[in-house]
Every structure is written in structure tokens, then in C-alpha cells.
Amino acid sequence: MHTELKSVVDCPSEWATLEASTPDYAVSTRWLETMGPLLPGEPRWFVASVDGQPQVGLYTRWLDDPPTEPRYDIAAILRGDIPAFGERLAAAPAAAAESLYPAVLALQPGYTCAAAGPGATDPAMLHNTLQTLSGWAEQQGAKSVSFLYVPERQRLLHKVLADFGAQPVSLYPTCVMSVDFGDVEEFLAQLPRQRRGDLRRLLRRIDESGMTLGEDDLGAVRDQVLELRSSTLHKYDSVAERDVQAATLDRMIRHYSPEDRVVTTIRRAEQVVGFVLALRHGDTLRALWCGQQPDAYGAYFVMAYYGLVAAALKRGVTHIDYGTLKWPLKMSFGCVLEELAGYTWTP
């Protein structure tokens, strides 16, 4: 099987065909073009074709040097510098940056990784694509190729990467909630008694404080969301320029319909004092950003684990992906863990 590989820095025309045959939200053009600019490095869209027919699409980033965020830095990952859930396996010996960079990272925004296209379900096609990608990386002078944050559900991609000889690297899980209940009361009933009581108590507190829980269109509350998001990042000393956050919000508004931009809010009169922002892709809701004023105590939990559940039920969503980190907290509100894995090799 002869595989031809096309590499471009902008979304190729063939991608529409590739994403149409893949249910994973992470490969959708609107997700990649909306959230992709937040990733380090330069985008590289790869299309592997056989006899002129596109079969596999990979979204990657080309990095000349180690990124500042350890969760994208293969050297930091190998050293064990990223957060861990539970006891961490022994870290690999420290690797010098010059032995790993320039690097090709295959991953999508939101700490996930999937291949697109009909060939993504064909082991031989996937294997040939990895071989061709590795050859391209070697020609370009890359010193490592890594697939990061591959979720459990991508079983074939796991198997092909392992069979290809890629070295597994230790990462951590993401938190996913199955919306397998009929309404919010049924959801509350299946929570641990403490969490159920917490949510009901916070709902009463919000009501008694003259605040209201609801949904808002992102376009209508864009500036207030931006202010709360910026304040939250500043509170946690996170380095994120306001203009970068503003541009990301504008891409969300441009690429997603109002029905797919899910913003649960807590309002005091006309003022938004808290928000949780998620994007919908078919039957999946991906939670992304949150923010609240200091005096809106407990607002996050109500918006994320009551309002967002109600929004999911209204839209027929079957899974809410709450993302990584804060694992015990998310599990206590009904999430289960889905392992994320990484693989790396020298081309």
C-alpha cells in the first residue's frame, strides 16, 4: 500500500471529507480552528492518501523548542513534571532539549488525540500513515514524534502506536460524565448524599441572595465572560493575555452556533457574576472555561453540576467531558475517569 502524505499549515480542503467519517469532536474543523491557536508551535495538518483518495488526517504542532507549558513538553512529561493522579510511575531519565527538539506533537486542543478519516479504522492504513509521518519528520530534521493525550476510547490508535514501537509515556485521566438519567432530579438522586445536599444548599443560598441561575447566549455576555475569565486567570497566576482570551471567544462565536455555545450563568440583576462555558459537538458537551466574582460563593458548583447537566439534557447530550485535573472533586459529582496515554519515538 503506497501512502502519500500532504503537509500544510492551514486546514486542507480534504479535511471536510475526513472529519465527516469520524465522530470524535476533537477532529472537527471548528474545534481545531477555534481552540488550536491556544496550542504552542505551528500547526501542521497531515492528509494521508491512497490512489489520490484521502484516508487519514492528523492534526499536529511543530515545535522548534520546548513550550512553556509542561503538559505539552515531551521532555517535561518524560521527567514526570506534569500533574499526576495517584502514585506516579518512575520517571524516565532527564532528556536534554536538544535531543528531542525540533519535535512533532500529534494532539488536539483540550488534551485529547484522535485520527480522522475512514482509514482511521484500518490498522494497516494507520500503520502506513505513522511510517510516512516518521519519514517526513526525519526529512524535516525533527528529533522526536509524539502522540499525546490519546483517550481510552481510541483503542485502535493505541494498538497501532504500540505495534509501531512507540515508547509509552505516563500521563493522567480526564473526567467524563455519562448523561444516563432522565432529568436533573434523577441526576441529584444518584449523587452521594453530601454532594446532593451541597448542591441543594447552594441553590437555596443563590436564590436567597437574589441571584438567578440560567443560560445566556455567549454573544450577548461576551464582555462580562471575558472580564470574569481574566480575573480568574489572574487570581491563579495563570499567564494568559487578555487579547488572547478575547480572540478565542470571538472564534467561538464565529465558528459555533448559539445552540452549541453553552453558557450557564449566575446573575445578580443584569450583571453576570459567574459563568461556565462549554461547547457542544453532537452528543458531547466539552466544558472549557469558568469564572466568578469572589462574593458568588459556590456558584461554580451550581453552574457546572446543575446548570450544565440541565443544558445537556435539553440538547440530548449523552456525555459531558469536564476535562483534566481536580479529579477527586469531579468524581464526587458523578464523573468517571477515562485514561489518557502518550507515545513517543525518534524518527
Buried (B, 14 or more C-beta within 10 A) or exposed (E): EEBEBBBBEEBBEBBEBBBEBBBBBBBBBBBBBBBBEBBBBEBBBBBBBBEEEBBBBBBBBBBEEBBEEBBBBBBBBBBBBBEEBEEEEEEBEEBEBEEBBBBBBBBBBBBBBBBBBBBBBBEEBBBBBBBBBBEBBEEEEBBBBBBBBBBBBBEBBBEBBEEBEBBEBBBBBBBBBEBEBEEBEEBBEEBEEEBBEBBEEBBEBBEEBEBEBEBBEBEEBBEBBBBBBBEBBEEEEEEBEEEEBBEBBBBBBEBBEEEBBBBBBBBBEEEBBBBBBBBBBBBBBBBBBBBBBEEBBBBBBBBBBBBBBBBBBEBEBBBBBBBBBEBEBBBBBBBEBBBBBBBBBBB
